[in-house]
Amino acid sequence: MPVDLVNLQEKLGVSQEMLAHLERAVGVGLIHEGLDPAAVELSIALVDDEQICTLNKRYRGTDAPTNVLSFSMGSGDIRVPG
């Protein structure tokens, strides 16, 4: 399962070890849900409050920061500014 991680913020450092832990955790969750991790592609963008607020307003109509935004592959062209 490839995990594409883009770090567009400066508050949190992201190491290769952190990425490896993330891939393992996602794999365990997928297996728990009865899905094949080899058939999944995951992209994660770490952004600051200003960027997440912009994305939340654009895609959900809410002008406020949020912890998580998620999109399915079938939801069209999603672009993260940065």
C-alpha positions in Angstrom: 0.0 0.0 0.0 1.7 3.2 -1.1 1.3 6.2 1.2 2.0 9.5 -0.4 2.7 12.0 2.3 3.1 15.8 1.6 4.2 18.0 4.4 3.1 21.6 3.8 3.4 22.8 7.3 6.3 23.6 9.7 4.8 22.8 13.1 5.4 19.0 13.0 8.5 17.3 11.7 7.8 14.1 9.7 10.4 11.3 9.8 10.6 8.1 7.7 9.9 6.3 11.0 6.7 8.2 11.4 5.7 7.4 7.9 6.4 3.7 8.5 4.3 3.7 11.6 1.5 5.4 9.7 1.6 2.8 6.9 1.4 0.0 9.4 -1.5 1.5 11.3 -3.5 2.1 8.1 -2.8 -1.5 7.0 -4.1 -2.9 10.3 -7.2 -0.7 10.0 -7.9 -1.8 6.5 -7.5 -5.5 7.4 -9.8 -5.0 10.3 -12.4 -3.6 7.8 -11.9 -6.7 5.5 -10.0 -4.7 2.9 -6.8 -5.7 1.1 -4.1 -3.1 1.9 -2.3 -4.0 -1.4 -5.3 -2.7 -3.3 -5.4 0.7 -1.6 -3.6 4.0 -2.4 -3.5 6.7 0.3 -2.4 10.3 0.0 -2.0 12.5 3.0 -1.3 16.3 3.1 -0.2 17.8 6.4 -1.3 21.5 6.3 -1.5 24.4 8.7 -4.7 26.0 10.1 -4.9 28.6 7.3 -4.6 26.0 4.5 -7.1 23.6 6.2 -9.6 26.4 6.7 -9.3 27.3 3.0 -9.9 23.7 2.0 -12.8 23.2 4.4 -14.5 26.3 3.0 -13.9 25.2 -0.6 -15.1 21.6 -0.2 -17.6 21.8 2.7 -18.7 25.4 2.8 -17.4 25.8 6.4 -15.1 28.8 7.0 -13.2 27.3 10.0 -10.3 24.9 10.5 -10.9 21.2 11.0 -8.8 18.2 12.0 -9.5 16.0 9.0 -10.8 16.3 5.4 -11.2 13.1 3.4 -12.0 12.5 -0.2 -12.6 9.3 -2.2 -10.8 8.8 -5.5 -14.1 9.2 -7.3 -14.8 12.7 -6.0 -13.0 14.5 -8.8 -9.9 16.7 -8.9 -8.9 17.6 -5.4 -6.0 20.0 -5.2 -4.2 21.1 -2.0 -2.7 24.6 -2.3 1.0 24.8 -1.6 
